[in-house]
């Protein structure tokens, strides 16, 4: 759907790019459109699962046109970014539950702490363990490259907002999510 509707590829081009047959690409496109339409109809949240190929681009500094008042209200509270360390150029880690650690950012964009993820090496319940730890640090928003379905459910039950930032550096994620 991203390729056909977002980047204006025809179905054959999209199928070739993804490495599937035209008919498989057509079925994938149909399922994606149906899922989004039903999500809107049911007023359910639509979550983006950033694949390896999807690298998001942060908006240019000063471009506030993409942010609404409702998004500004969601940006209150501490922010946790899945990141191995506090160096500005460090990449946001791809997997939330298995991230090695989290950088905790306060509302003015200052780094409060770097905490190790107690769920990083667990065989089960890694995301739930990470969420419990982040909740204890007063986190209301979490940034990672990807969130699993169980993580999304648990984050929602804890009133924590998942934010996708695949391909971002720590500095870019702080700038984007702490406006």
Secondary structure, DSSP 8 states (H G I E B T S, - for coil): -IIIIIS---HHHHHHHHTS-HHHHHHHHHHHHHHHHHHHHTT--------TT-------TT--TT--HHHHHHT-SEEEEEBSSS-TT-BB-SBSTT-SEEEEE-TTS-EEEEEE-TTTT-SS-HHHHHHHHHHHTTEEEEEESB--HHHHHHHHHTT-EEEE-TT-BHHHHHHHHT-
